[in-house]
Amino acid sequence: GFFQDALAKSPDFALAHAGLAIFYSQICRYVTRDEHCEKARAAAAEALALDDTLAEAHTAMATVHLAADYDWEVAAKEHARAVELNPGSSLARGERGMFLVWGGSFEKGITELLRATELDPFDFGVNLRLGLSLIYARRYEEAMAHVETMRDLFPGDPIPERLLASCRVRRGIDLDEAIATMEKLGYLGVNIVTAYVAAGRRDEALAMLEDWKAEWKENPKRAYAAAVGYAALGDRERAIAWLERTHDVMPTDLFIVNSDSEFDFLRSDPRFRDIVGRVGLPGGELESLIGGVAPAIGEDPGGES
């Protein structure tokens, strides 16, 4: 790849090490812990050894500490350092914003994501994270407005349509239209069962869950989807059981569990709190770890613009 080619010519090229670290860290976050996490850690460490002012390397290291070590405190410090070093980086702000949302700090996380979209309006990943974060924060009308912006920015892309359908399901409106959109797009992911349940189509929800239960060993993402589905059905025992399986096969999927409204009725269950604790998800103490949100470009840190 590009970064390996650059390093073959110049092994001390710190930015190439950082780029490689970002590449591996993105894979590390969305798969079960494997060699990608350690490759990301090694590349980020090399980049920082060469130049510890590279925001990209700190962002990658934050992801590794989170996804591989479940160390939210160190990850918080690395994310903050990345934004401090380069407040104009949409990558640093976007990654920190999603981290904050996962930790339950919705306002600060969404503020970072909004600034990231201002810095790079055409960054699809940042726009997607902002839309998801608004949904997790239960700010559905704002999420739908943002989806309309995404439609304009990325015409023809199906993901904004999926987000819009998800917003409708969470608000309990236009459910048949939302389901039709998901089915048309072939989106048979986590939100389709929630949609079937909300629309009173319980048999279809149960049939979909049976399909996922047959697939989860080959497709570990189905474990969390099944947990969400059973939570939507109000089935406490099966929801807990599938969260346990998620922890076993795809623990990073649990980072959002504290923010997902489907699990609100489980939050007082000691088994739920135990699962959450195993991936280090913080409670209110995250606020004491993260400090404030870095000022926007050109904004006075004291608050005067």
N, C-alpha and C positions, 0 to 999 in steps of 0.2 A: 504494500500500500504506500501511499504518499509519505506518511511519517517514517516508515521503515526505510524508504529510499533516501529520504533526507538524512536520516541518522547513519546510513551506510556511508554517505559522503562526508558527514560532519557529526561524529559521535557526541560531541559536546554541545550540540544545538539544543539548548534548553527548551525552547518553544516547541520543538518537534517531540521531545519527551512529554511535554505537557499535553500536546494534542493527542498523542497515543494514550496517555492516561485518561483523558476525557473519553476517548473512544471505548476503551475497555470498561471504564466505570459505568457508562450508560448500559452496557450489556450486563454488568454485574448487578445493577439495580433491578433488572427485570427478569432475571433468571435465578434459579436456586444457586446458592453460594457455590462457586466453582473456581477454576483457575483464572477466570477473567478478573476476579477481585484481586487476586495476588499479582497479576500482570499490571493492573491499574495501580496498585499500591507501589510496586517496584518502579514503574515509569514516573509516577508522581514524585516519589522520593528522589529519583535521579534528577528530575527537573528542578526540584527545590534545592538540591545540593549544588546545582549549577547556578541557580538564580531564585532566591527565595521571595522575590517580589512578583512572581508570575501568578496572577489571579487564577488562571486556568488550572494550574497545578494544585492550588489550595482547594478549588472547587472539586476537582477529581478526588483529592484526598478526603474531603468531607463525605463524598458519596461512599468511599471505601469504608470509612469508619462507621458509617450508618449501616450499609448493606451487609458488610462482612462481620463487623464487631458489635453492632447494635449500641454503639457508644454515641448517644445523642449529644452529650456534653462536648466531646471533642469535635464532633461534626458541626455543632453550632459555632464553635470558635473558628473552625476552618472556613465555614461559609461567611462569617462576619469579616474575617481577614481578607477573603477574596473581594468582597464588595468594598472594603476600605481601600484596598490596593487599586482597584479599578472600578469606581462607581459608575463608569460609562459602559460596563460590560452587561449586555442583556443576558448572556449566559450565566454570569455570577448571580445577578439579581433573580433571574428566573429559577435557577436551581435552589437558591436560598428561599425564595417564595414558596416553592412546593414543599420544601422541608418544614417550613413554619406551619403551613396548612396541615401537613401530616401530624405535626405535634399539637395541633389544636389552636394555634395562634392565628386565627383566620384573618383578623384585621391587618396585622403586620404582614402576613404572607401575601394577602391580596394587594396590599400597597406595593410590595416589592414587584409582584407580577405586573401590576399596572405600569410601573416605571419601566420594567423590562419591555413591555409592548410599545411604550413611547420611544424607547431607544431603538427598537427594531420592530416596526409594525408588521413586517412580513415574515417574522420568525414563526413558523407554524407551531412548533413545539411550545413556545411560550404562550401563544394564543390558546392552544389546547389546554395547557395547565391552568390558565386563568379561567377558562370556561368551566372546567371541572371543579376548580376551587370555589367558584361562586355557587355551584350546585351543592358542594359539601357544606358550605356556609349557610345553606338554605336561602340564599339570595336569588331566588328563581327568576324574578322579573329582570334583574340585572344580567343574569346568565343568558336569558333569551335575547336580550338586546345585544349582548356580546356575540352571540351566535349569528345574529343578522350581520354584524360587522365581519365576522369570519366568512360568511357566504359571499360578501362583496370582495373580500381580499383573496379568497381561494375558490373561485367559481368552479363548480363541477365536482369538488371534493366531497365525498360522502360523509366524512366525519362531522362537519357542522350539522348535517341532517340528523345524525345519530344523537348528537348533543341536544338538539332541539326536541327530539322525541323523548329523551331522558328527562328534560325539564318538564315536559307535559305530564309525564308519568308521575314525577315527584309532586307536581301541583294537583294532580288528579283531574286534569282537563284533557279533552280531545283524545281519550285513551284509544279508541279504535283507530284513529288516524295515526297515533304514535306507533301502535303495534303494526299497522300496515306499512309504515315507513321502515321499521326495523326488519320486517319480513322481506320487503322489497329489496332492501340493501343486503340481505343475507346476514344481518347482524343478529346472531343467535347467542349473544354474550350475556353478561351478568344482568343487564336491565330487562331482558325480554321476559323473564319469569316474574319479575316485579310488576311489569306491565300487565301480564296475564292475570295476576292476582288482583291488581287494582281494578281491572275490568270485570272481575267476577268469573274469569275463565279458568277456574281451578284445575279442571281436568287437563287442560293444555299445559298449565304450569307443572303439574305432576309428571306429565309425559316427558317434558323437556328435562326435568330433573333426573328422571330415569336414564335418559340418554347421557347426561353429563356424568352420572355415577358409573356408567359403563366405560367412560372415556378417561377418567381422571388420572389413571396410572400412566397413560400415554401422553396426556395433555394435563400437566399439573395445574394449569390455570383454572381448570374446571372445579377444583376443590373449593376455592374461594367463591366462585360463582354459585356452587351448590349451597354454601353457607348463607349467602345473601338470599338465595331463593327460599330456603327453609325459614330464614328470619322473616321474609315477606309473608310467608304463610303462618307466622306466629308459632312455628314448631321449635320451641326452645331446645329440646334435647338434640334434635338432628342438626340444628344450626350450630350448637356447641361442638358436636361431633365432627362436623365438616370444618370448623375453624381449627380443631385439633389436627385434622389431616392437612389443612393448609400450612400449619406450622411445620409439619413433617416434610412436606414436599416443595413448598414455595413460600417460605416465611416472609419474604419481602412484600408479598401481597397483603400482609397484615398491617403494614404501616398506615393504611388508610382507615383501619377498622374503627378507630376512635372518632373518626369524622363522619362515617357513613351512617345516615339517619336510620337505615334499616335495623341497626343493632341497638337503637336507643333502649328498647325494652329489656336488653340483656345487661346493661351496664352495672346493675347492682348485683349480678350473679358472680359469686366468688370464682367460678370456673372461667368466666369471661375475663375477669381482672387478672387471673393467673396467666392466661394465654397472652394478653396484652403485655404483661410484665416480662414475658420471656423474650420479646423482641425489643425490650427496653423502652417502650413507648412511655413518655413522661406524662405526668398530670400537669397541674398548674405550675409545677416547678420549672417548666420550660421557659416561662417568662423571666425567671431569674438567671437563665443561662444565656439568653439571646441578646439582651440589651435592646437598644432602640433600632429603628430602621435607618439606614444611612440616608443622608439627604440626597435629593435629586441633583443632577448636574446644574451648577449655577445657583443652587439654593444655599443660603447661609446656614451652617450647622446650628446656629443659635435659634433658627426658626424664622428669621427675616429674609425675605427674598428680594 
